[in-house]
């Protein structure tokens, strides 16, 4: 890790999102089979593939080495909630369910717990929906970019902020039906960005706290 403030690793999120966007045809979601690791070679150690296994629950099918280092073991087959402290898991589940059912792009602002042998570590996570072989939205491509010292594993994150960006699919595109249609506030027909701050309240994206400022830059 050991990145200085300025966050070169956060640039990985932009690379992964640009690659994902380049695989879309019109408004359709990219197919899992079109993901080529060579297209995101610089970000591979920080990327992962998720599979939805139940409402609000997704597990790692593939995960880069930085995620293994974070927990101290191979995370494949584990739920993504393993990376989060218990207080963050309800909001994580709601965000994940939006990825698969709206569908939506999910961005998270994260901060790891500190302690002996566990220095400051901040993260940004991006989760992007994919279509599976049956045209259903049961998979997602993700990237976890981190700034700071990895320290002693395991490291788990608190959620400092969450942003959901609803997507509009082309006519005929499919996604799974929500298990609980009332779980989320209905989205309008056009794209909407929802920002949820540390206190759990919705915020104006243009007034996002400075600490959470955006940094631009296969089996």
N, C-alpha and C positions, 0 to 999 in steps of 0.2 A: 504494500500500500504506500505509505509514506509520501503522499502527494501534498504539495503545498496548497494554500488557499488560492483559488483560481481554478481548481478542479479540472485538470486535464482528463480525469476519468469520467467526469460527468459528460464529456463530449461523446462518450461511447453511446449514450442514450440517443443522441441525435443521429449517430451512424446507424444504429439498429432500426430506429423509426424510419429513416430514409430508405433503408433496404426493404423493410416491410411495405412501405408505401409504393415502392417501385414494382412490387410483385402484384399489386392490385390491378384489376382490369375494370376500369370505370369505378363503381362504388363497391364492387364485390370484395369480399375478404380474400386474402391469399390462401392458397391451399397448402396444407402441411407438406405435401410431396414436392412443392416447389422450393422449399427452404434448402439452400446450399451453404454449408459452413464456410466455403471460400468467399461468399459474399459479405460475411461479417467476421473475417479472419482476425482483425485487430481486437474485436470484442468477445471472441469465443470464450475466454476464461471467465467472463462475467455474465454470459448468457445462459438461458435455460429454456426448456420446453415443459409446459404444464399440461396436465390432463384433468379435466373436471371429473370427479368421481361421485359427488353428491352436491346438493345445494350448498353453495358457499365453501366447498372444499375442493382443492385441487392438489395433485401430487406431482412431484418432479419425475419426468420421464428421462430427461437429459439435463445435466447441470455442469457448468464449468468449474474449474479447479478453485476459483476464488470462493465459491459457495461451499465447497468441501472444506476449505481452510477455515471458513467462518465458524462452522459447526464442529470441525475436527474429525469428520468422517464422511463417507460417501452419502450424499443426500438423496440419491436416486431412489424412488419409491416412497420417500417421506412426504408428508404434507408440507406445503409452503409455510404454513403457520409455525413450523419448527423454528423459523428464523425470527419470530416475533415474540415479545413478552406477552403474558396472558391478557393484559389490559388492552392490547391492540388487536386481539384476534377477532372480536365481534365486528369492528369496522373493516378489518381485512376481509372477512367473509362476505360482508355486504358489497364491498368493492369488487371482489372476484365474481360474485354472482351477476353483477352488472356487466362485466366483461363478456360473460358467456350468454346472457339472456337479452341484453339491450340491442345489440352488443355495444361495447364501449371500450375506449382506451383508458387505462388506469395509470396514474402516476402517484407515487408515494414519496414523502420526505421523511427520512428516518434518522434516528440517533441511537447508537448502541449504549447499553449500560456501561458505567465505568466502575473501576475497582482496582485492586492490586493486580498488576500485570495486564490491565485492560485500559489502555489510553483512549483518548478522544477518537471516535470513529463515527463519521457521518455517511449517510448513503442516500441515493436516489434510485428508485425502482420504477421501471416501465414495464407494463404488461399489455400485449397487443393480441387481439383475438385472431384465430385462424380457423379455417374450415377443414374438417376431417375428410376422409375418403367418401363419406356418405353425404357431404355437403352440410353437415351440422357443425355448430360452433361449440365444440367440446375441447378444443386445444388452444393454447396461447403461447406466443413467443415472448420471452421476457429478458430483461437485462437489469443487473444490480451493479451500479457504479458506486465506489466508495472512496472517501478521502480520510486519511488518518492512519493510525497504526493498528494492525490486526490484533496484536497482543495475544493473550492466552485464550484459547478456545474452550468452550463455545462462547460466541458473542451473539446476543439477541438484540433486536431493535425495538425501540418505542416508536410509535407513529406520531410525527410532528405535524403532518399535513397530508391531505388526500385530494386529488383532482380526478374527476370522471369526465370524459368527453364522449358523449353519445354519438354513434355513427348511424348514417342512413344507408341501408343496403338497397341495391337495385331490385327492381321487380322480379320476383321469383327466387331471390336469394333466400336461403334457409338459415334458421338458427333454432336452438332448442327452446321449448316453451318454459317460462319461469315456473319453478315449483311453487312459488308464492307470489302471485301477481301484485299483491298489495305491499310487498316489501319495499319497493322503491317508489318515489314520487314520479308520476307519469312524465315522460319527456315529450316535448313538442315534436312536430314532424321534422323541423330543421335541427341542425346540430346544436347542442347545448353543452356548455362547460359548467360543471358543478365543482365548487371548491369547498372543502370541509376543513376547518381549522382545528388546532389542538384541543379546543373546548367542545368539539363535536358539532358546532353550529356552521351553517352555510355562510360563505363569505363571498364578497365581490372579488372575482379574479384580479381586477385591476388594483385592489387594495390588499393583496396578499402580503403577509408580514415580511419585512426585509430579510429576516433569517431564512425564509423559504424562497428567496428570489431565484427565478429560473436562471440557469447558466447556459448561454448559447455557445455556442461554438460552431441432425438427421439420425436418425438413430445411427 
